[in-house]
């Protein structure tokens, strides 16, 4: 069984990670974003594994709510930035794939 501190520690680690991920997304630093996403996923997996022996205290619940609100807001903005980039990448890959088929069919 994990302690209340373990749960709060996870949230305290995740919140700044999503903040930094948002900064990297805004800057278009996709490689840096992917590296931090690995850390983010690790923290989230740890949080999923935690089984509390006792419920969080009221002050911890308030802090958890604040952190979770911040995490979700950052995540939503990251998605708003990344989604168009992924669509553009998908389009480029589709165009390259069609060009390869044309080159193959009709020669270089």
Backbone torsions as a table, in degrees:
resi	resn	phi	psi	omega
1	UNK	NA	139.5	-179.6
2	UNK	-95.5	160.5	179.4
3	UNK	-91.2	166.2	175.6
4	UNK	-58.5	-35.8	179.8
5	UNK	-61.0	-38.3	179.7
6	UNK	-60.9	-43.1	179.4
7	UNK	-63.9	-49.7	-177.9
8	UNK	-64.7	-35.4	177.6
9	UNK	-60.5	-40.4	177.7
10	UNK	-61.8	-49.1	179.4
11	UNK	-62.5	-38.5	178.9
12	UNK	-66.4	-26.4	176.3
13	UNK	-83.4	-38.4	-176.4
14	UNK	-68.5	-42.4	-175.2
15	UNK	-57.8	-50.0	177.8
16	UNK	-67.8	-29.1	176.7
17	UNK	-62.3	-46.3	179.8
18	UNK	-66.7	-33.7	175.8
19	UNK	-62.6	-44.4	178.5
20	UNK	-67.9	-38.0	177.5
21	UNK	-61.8	-38.6	178.0
22	UNK	-64.2	-42.9	177.1
23	UNK	-58.7	-44.3	-179.3
24	UNK	-66.6	-39.1	177.8
25	UNK	-63.7	-43.5	178.4
26	UNK	-61.0	-34.6	-179.3
27	UNK	-84.2	-7.0	-178.3
28	UNK	73.8	22.7	179.4
29	UNK	-89.3	81.0	-173.4
30	UNK	-69.6	-34.5	179.2
31	UNK	-65.9	-45.8	177.3
32	UNK	-62.5	-38.9	178.5
33	UNK	-61.9	-43.1	179.9
34	UNK	-64.6	-38.0	178.9
35	UNK	-64.2	-44.0	179.5
36	UNK	-69.8	-30.3	178.7
37	UNK	-63.1	-33.4	177.1
38	UNK	-63.6	-42.3	177.6
39	UNK	-65.5	-41.6	178.9
40	UNK	-58.4	-49.5	-179.4
41	UNK	-61.0	-38.8	179.0
42	UNK	-62.4	-44.4	178.8
43	UNK	-65.0	-41.1	179.6
44	UNK	-65.1	-41.8	177.9
45	UNK	-62.2	-41.4	177.4
46	UNK	-60.5	-43.9	-179.8
47	UNK	-62.0	-39.0	179.1
48	UNK	-64.4	-30.8	-176.3
49	UNK	-80.0	-17.9	-174.0
50	UNK	-73.9	128.9	172.2
51	UNK	-115.5	117.1	-177.5
52	UNK	-76.5	139.6	175.0
53	UNK	-80.0	-27.3	-179.9
54	UNK	-145.2	151.2	179.7
55	UNK	-65.5	159.5	177.8
56	UNK	-66.2	151.2	176.3
57	UNK	-75.3	158.8	-178.6
58	UNK	-53.6	-42.0	179.6
59	UNK	-66.3	-34.4	177.7
60	UNK	-69.8	-37.7	177.7
61	UNK	-62.9	-40.3	178.0
62	UNK	-64.1	-46.4	179.7
63	UNK	-63.6	-42.1	178.1
64	UNK	-60.0	-44.3	179.2
65	UNK	-60.9	-44.5	179.1
66	UNK	-61.5	-46.3	-179.9
67	UNK	-64.4	-43.9	-179.0
68	UNK	-64.2	-38.5	176.6
69	UNK	-61.7	-43.2	179.0
70	UNK	-64.9	-43.8	-179.9
71	UNK	-61.2	-46.9	-178.3
72	UNK	-67.0	-37.0	177.6
73	UNK	-65.9	-44.5	177.7
74	UNK	-62.3	-43.5	-179.6
75	UNK	-61.2	-42.6	179.9
76	UNK	-63.2	-41.6	179.8
77	UNK	-69.4	-37.0	176.1
78	UNK	-60.3	-45.9	179.4
79	UNK	-61.4	-39.6	178.6
80	UNK	-62.0	-33.2	179.8
81	UNK	-80.2	-43.9	-172.2
82	UNK	-76.2	-36.3	-175.2
83	UNK	-56.3	-49.0	177.6
84	UNK	-63.7	-34.7	178.2
85	UNK	-64.0	-42.4	178.5
86	UNK	-66.3	-38.0	177.9
87	UNK	-64.0	-41.2	178.6
88	UNK	-65.1	-42.4	178.3
89	UNK	-62.7	-42.8	178.1
90	UNK	-60.8	-41.5	178.5
91	UNK	-63.6	-44.5	178.6
92	UNK	-61.6	-43.1	179.2
93	UNK	-64.9	-39.4	176.9
94	UNK	-62.3	-43.2	177.9
95	UNK	-63.1	-41.7	178.9
96	UNK	-64.2	-40.0	179.8
97	UNK	-63.6	-44.5	178.3
98	UNK	-63.9	-39.5	179.4
99	UNK	-64.1	-39.9	177.6
100	UNK	-62.7	-41.6	178.0
101	UNK	-63.6	-41.8	177.8
102	UNK	-63.9	-44.3	178.4
103	UNK	-61.4	-41.9	-179.8
104	UNK	-66.3	-42.6	-176.9
105	UNK	-72.3	-39.4	-172.7
106	UNK	-113.1	4.6	179.5
107	UNK	84.2	164.1	-177.6
108	UNK	-72.9	NA	NA
